[in-house]
Amino acid sequence: MKLLLRLVAILLALVVVLALGGLGYLFLALPRVGAAQDVRVEVTPERVARGKYLANHVAFCTVCHSQRDWTKFSAPIPPGNEGNGGMVWGRTEGLPGEFKPGNLTPAGLKDWTDGEIIRAMTEGVSRDGTPLFPLMPYIEYGSMSSEDVLAIVAYLRSLPAVSSPDEEPFTRELDFPVNLIVRTLPKPATPTRVDPSDKVRYGHYLVKIGSCEACHSQREGGTIVAASRLAGGAELLVPNGATVRSSNITPDPATGIGAWSEEQFIARFKLYENASAEALALPDPRQNTHMPWMNAAGMTREDLAAIYAYLRTVPPVVQKVQTFEGATATGVTR
């Protein structure tokens, strides 16, 4: 009996040692990215202009990191709110915790070095070494060209400082065991430079840094289902509690955008470029969307054409999507 108890005690001790060793590895060895670069971004008018374009119209940094007006269609950002901190995402939306994209103006980034901003953007590690939850699309931004990253930093530095209740750029509260798993996700950035003249490859680049897959694909256990890639159907809640589903943007002619010409695709985005208040009115507040049409409308025709060219190359998926509750199942809608 004493021998049995001794063996049990030894086994328990081994389990504890292994558990502590595993935790020690997670907290001491991970995330496996280096120190922030010792770099100071040169702020030039050209960089600020490029960064403004990317942050507002392509990578949509300001869409997540700003308060939006949900009384209007597609929740445009009221002027002056750019980068002042976004809405809280949490368990109500099916996420493992609570997350708030914070203040990206100099009021929030005043203590951050340029290198720390770059590391957070492209490698998923905050200023204090804490890993970011991939609601912040650092995995996608990790493939952004070095010059585009520098341009976004230059633009953020140029914004007026806007105070907000939460000045920190990133805040989060993660549930177990995701708080441990998230430490394994950050990885060194792999910058990609693509020549815009290579239309399909450049379109892929824009789709990636625009995180199109994140919204236009269904997930299981937090991972995109390969068969549903870009086929829509992902459910998102809008702040009034209504559900909206993302559209199928694969080239299926019946349920996706396969029957659309390049000009029709571009026109769909440009519809909201100079939208009036009437165009943004919400006759039915249940039929709103997270798709930032006002921001996306600011993309150049050339970039939209590149995105269209790339989307024509992805496998078509037959999937009808009912965008809004009570609406008819169709392809791409409002």
For each residue, the residues with C-beta under 8 A, 3 or more apart:
1: 4 5
2: 5 6
3: 6 7
4: 1 7 8
5: 1 2 8 9
6: 2 3 9 10
7: 3 4 10 11
8: 4 5 11 12
9: 5 6 12 13
10: 6 7 13 14
11: 7 8 14 15
12: 8 9 15 16
13: 9 10 16 17
14: 10 11 17 18
15: 11 12 18 19
16: 12 13 19 20
17: 13 14 20 21
18: 14 15 21 22
19: 15 16 22 23
20: 16 17 23 24
21: 17 18 24 25
22: 18 19 25 26
23: 19 20 26 27 180
24: 20 21 27 28
25: 21 22 28 29 30
26: 22 23 29 30 180 183 184
27: 23 24 30 183
28: 24 25
29: 25 26 32
30: 25 26 27 131 183 184 186
31: 123 124 125 129 131 183 184 185 186 187
32: 29 186 187
33: 119 123 124 125 186 187 188
34: 188
35:
36: 113 115 116 118 119 127
37: 114 115 118 119
38: 113 115
39: 113 114 115 118
40: 114
41: 47 114 150 153 154 157
42: 47 150 154
43: 47 48 154 157 158
44: 47 48 154
45: 48 49
46: 49 50
47: 41 42 43 44 50 51 150 151 154 155
48: 43 44 45 51 52 151 154 155 158
49: 45 46 52 53
50: 46 47 53 54 147 148 151 155
51: 47 48 54 55 150 151 152 153 154 155 156 158
52: 48 49 55 56 155 158
53: 49 50 56 57 58 298
54: 50 51 57 58 59 61 148 151 152 155 209
55: 51 52 58 59 60 61 62 83 152 155 156
56: 52 53 60 61 62 63 82 295 298
57: 53 54 60 295 296 297 298 299
58: 53 54 55 206 209 210 299 303
59: 54 55 141 144 152 209 210 211
60: 55 56 57 63 64 210 211 292 295 296
61: 54 55 56 64 65 83 104 152 156
62: 55 56 65 66 77 82 83 104 295
63: 56 60 66 68 77 86 292 295
64: 60 61 86 101 136
65: 61 62 83 84 85 86 101 102 103 104 169
66: 62 63 77 81 82 83 84 85 86
67: 77 78 81 84 85 86 87
68: 63 75 76 77 78 81 86 87
69: 72 75 76 77 78
70: 75 238 239 240 288
71: 282 285
72: 69 75 76 277 280 281 282
73: 279 280 281 282 288 289 293 334
74: 272 280 288 289 291 292 293 294
75: 68 69 70 72 238 288 289 290 292
76: 68 69 72 280 292 294 295
77: 62 63 66 67 68 69 81 82 294 295
78: 67 68 69 81
79: 82
80: 162
81: 66 67 68 77 78 84 162
82: 56 62 66 77 79 105 159
83: 55 61 62 65 66 103 104 105 108 156 159 162
84: 65 66 67 81 103 104 105 107 162 163 164
85: 65 66 67 100 101 102 103 104 108 164 165 166
86: 63 64 65 66 67 68 100 101 102
87: 67 68 100 101 239
88: 98 99 100
89: 93 95 98 99 100 101 135
90: 93 95 97 98 99
91: 94 95 96 97 98
92: 237
93: 89 90 236 237
94: 91
95: 89 90 91 98 99 133 135
96: 91 174 175 178
97: 90 91 133 172 173 174 175 178 179
98: 88 89 90 91 95 172 173
99: 88 89 90 95 133 135 171 172 173
100: 85 86 87 88 89 166 171 172
101: 64 65 85 86 87 89 135 136 169 170
102: 65 85 86 108 164 166 167 168 169 170 171
103: 65 83 84 85 107 108 109 162 163 164 166 167 168 169
104: 61 62 65 83 84 85 108 109 156 159 169
105: 82 83 84 108 109 156 159 160 161 162
106: 109 110 156 157 159 160 161
107: 84 103 110 161 162 163 164 167
108: 83 85 102 103 104 105 164 167 168 169
109: 103 104 105 106 112 117 156 157 169
110: 106 107 161
111: 127
112: 109 116 117 127 169
113: 36 38 39 116 117
114: 37 39 40 41 117 118 153 157
115: 36 37 38 39 118 119
116: 36 112 113 119 120 127
117: 109 112 113 114 120 121 153 156
118: 36 37 39 114 115 121 122 149 150 153
119: 33 36 37 115 116 122 123 125
120: 116 117 123 124 125 126 127 132 136 138 169 170
121: 117 118 138 141 144 149 152 153
122: 118 119 138 141 142 144 149 189 191
123: 31 33 119 120 138 142 186 187 188 189
124: 31 33 120 131 132 134 136 138 139 142 185 186 187
125: 31 33 119 120 129 130 131 132 186
126: 120 129 130 131 132 169 170
127: 36 111 112 116 120
128:
129: 31 125 126
130: 125 126
131: 30 31 124 125 126 182 183 185 186
132: 120 124 125 126 136 138 170 172 182 186
133: 95 97 99 136 172 174 178 182
134: 124 137 138 139 182 185
135: 89 95 99 101
136: 64 101 120 124 132 133 170
137: 134 140 141 211 214
138: 120 121 122 123 124 132 134 141 142 186
139: 124 134 142 185 187
140: 137 143 144 208 209 211 214
141: 59 121 122 137 138 144 149 189 209
142: 122 123 124 138 139 187 188 189 190 191
143: 140 189 190 191 192 205 208 209
144: 59 121 122 140 141 148 149 189 191 192 209
145: 148 149 191 192 193 194
146: 149 150 191 193
147: 50 150 151 193
148: 50 54 144 145 151 152 209
149: 118 121 122 141 144 145 146 152 153 191
150: 41 42 47 51 118 146 147 153 154
151: 47 48 50 51 54 147 148 154 155
152: 51 54 55 59 61 121 148 149 155 156
153: 41 51 114 117 118 121 149 150 156 157
154: 41 42 43 44 47 48 51 150 151 157 158
155: 47 48 50 51 52 54 55 151 152 158 159
156: 51 55 61 83 104 105 106 109 117 152 153 159
157: 41 43 106 109 114 153 154
158: 43 48 51 52 154 155
159: 82 83 104 105 106 155 156 162
160: 105 106
161: 105 106 107 110
162: 80 81 83 84 103 105 107 159
163: 84 103 107 167
164: 84 85 102 103 107 108 167
165: 85
166: 85 100 102 103 171
167: 102 103 107 108 163 164
168: 102 103 108 171
169: 65 101 102 103 104 108 109 112 120 126
170: 101 102 120 126 132 136
171: 99 100 102 166 168
172: 97 98 99 100 132 133
173: 97 98 99
174: 96 97 133 178 179 182
175: 96 97 178 179
176: 179 180
177: 180 181
178: 96 97 133 174 175 181 182
179: 97 174 175 176 182 183
180: 23 26 176 177 183
181: 177 178 184 185
182: 131 132 133 134 174 178 179 185
183: 26 27 30 31 131 179 180 186
184: 26 30 31 181
185: 31 124 131 134 139 181 182
186: 30 31 32 33 123 124 125 131 132 138 183
187: 31 32 33 123 124 139 142
188: 33 34 123 142
189: 122 123 141 142 143 144
190: 142 143
191: 122 142 143 144 145 146 149
192: 143 144 145 205
193: 145 146 147
194: 145 198 201 202 204 205
195: 198 201 202
196: 199 202 302 306
197: 202
198: 194 195 201 202
199: 196 202 203 305 306 309 310
200: 203 204 306 309 310 313
201: 194 195 198 204 205 310
202: 194 195 196 197 198 199 205 206 303 306 310
203: 199 200 206 207 305 306 307 308 309 310 311
204: 194 200 201 207 208 310
205: 143 192 194 201 202 208 209
206: 58 202 203 209 210 303 306 307 310
207: 203 204 210 212 213 307 310 311
208: 140 143 204 205 211 212 213
209: 54 58 59 140 141 143 144 148 205 206
210: 58 59 60 206 207 307
211: 59 60 137 140 208 214 215
212: 207 208 215 216 230 249 307
213: 207 208 216 217 224 229 230
214: 137 140 211 217 224
215: 211 212 234 236 246 290 291
216: 212 213 230 231 232 234 246 247 248 249
217: 213 214 224 225 228 229 230 231 232 234 246
218: 224 225 228 231 233 234
219: 222 223 224 225 234
220: 223 225
221:
222: 219
223: 219 220
224: 213 214 217 218 219 228 229
225: 217 218 219 220 228 229
226: 229
227: 231 317
228: 217 218 224 225 231 232 233 317 319
229: 213 217 224 225 226 250 314 315 317
230: 212 213 216 217 248 249 250 311 314 317
231: 216 217 218 227 228 248 249 250 252 256 317 319
232: 216 217 228 245 246 247 248 249 256 319 321
233: 218 228 245 246 248 319 321
234: 215 216 217 218 219 245 246
235: 243 244 245
236: 93 215 243 244 245 246 290
237: 92 93 241 242 243 244
238: 70 75 241 242 243 244 288 289 290
239: 70 87
240: 70 285 286 288
241: 237 238
242: 237 238 285 286 287 288 324 325
243: 235 236 237 238 324 325
244: 235 236 237 238 287 288 289 290 323 324
245: 232 233 234 235 236 321 322 323 324
246: 215 216 217 232 233 234 236 291 321
247: 216 232 321 323 331 332 333
248: 216 230 231 232 233 252 255 256 257 317 319 320 321 331 332
249: 212 216 230 231 232 256 257 311 332
250: 229 230 231 256 257 258 311 314 315 316 317 319
251: 256 257 258 311 312 314 316
252: 231 248 255 256 258 316 317 318 319
253: 256 258 259 316
254: 258 259 318 331
255: 248 252 317 318 319 320 321 331
256: 231 232 248 249 250 251 252 253 316 317 319 331 332
257: 248 249 250 251 260 265 311 331 332
258: 250 251 252 253 254 316
259: 253 254
260: 257 264 265 268 308 332
261: 264 265
262: 265 266 305 308 309
263: 266 267
264: 260 261 267 268
265: 257 260 261 262 268 269 304 307 308
266: 262 263 269 270 301 304 305 308
267: 263 264 270 271
268: 260 264 265 271 332
269: 265 266 272 273 293 296 297 299 304
270: 266 267 273 297 301 304
271: 267 268 275 279 293 297
272: 74 269 275 279 280 293 294 296 297
273: 269 270 297 298
274:
275: 271 272 279 280 293 294 297
276: 279 280
277: 72 280 281
278: 281
279: 73 271 272 275 276
280: 72 73 74 76 272 275 276 277 294
281: 72 73 277 278
282: 71 72 73 285 287 288
283: 287
284: 287
285: 71 240 242 282 288
286: 240 242 324 325 326
287: 242 244 282 283 284 323 324 327 334
288: 70 73 74 75 238 240 242 244 282 285
289: 73 74 75 238 244 293 323 334
290: 75 215 236 238 244
291: 74 215 246 296
292: 60 63 74 75 76 295 296
293: 73 74 269 271 272 275 289 296 297
294: 74 76 77 272 275 280 297 298
295: 56 57 60 62 63 76 77 292 298
296: 57 60 269 272 291 292 293 299
297: 57 269 270 271 272 273 275 293 294
298: 53 56 57 273 294 295
299: 57 58 269 296 303 304 307
300: 303 304
301: 266 270 304 305
302: 196 305 306
303: 58 202 206 299 300 306 307
304: 265 266 269 270 299 300 301 307 308
305: 199 203 262 266 301 302 308 309
306: 196 199 200 202 203 206 302 303 309 310
307: 203 206 207 210 212 265 299 303 304 310 311
308: 203 260 262 265 266 304 305 311 312
309: 199 200 203 262 305 306 312 313
310: 199 200 201 202 203 204 206 207 306 307 313 314
311: 203 207 230 249 250 251 257 307 308 314
312: 251 308 309
313: 200 309 310
314: 229 230 250 251 310 311
315: 229 250
316: 250 251 252 253 256 258
317: 227 228 229 230 231 248 250 252 255 256
318: 252 254 255
319: 228 231 232 233 248 250 252 255 256
320: 248 255 329 330 331
321: 232 233 245 246 247 248 255 329 330 331
322: 245 325 327 328 329 330
323: 244 245 247 287 289 327 330 333 334
324: 242 243 244 245 286 287 327 333
325: 242 243 286 322
326: 286
327: 287 322 323 324 330 333
328: 322
329: 320 321 322
330: 320 321 322 323 327 333
331: 247 248 254 255 256 257 320 321
332: 247 248 249 256 257 260 268
333: 247 323 324 327 330
334: 73 287 289 323
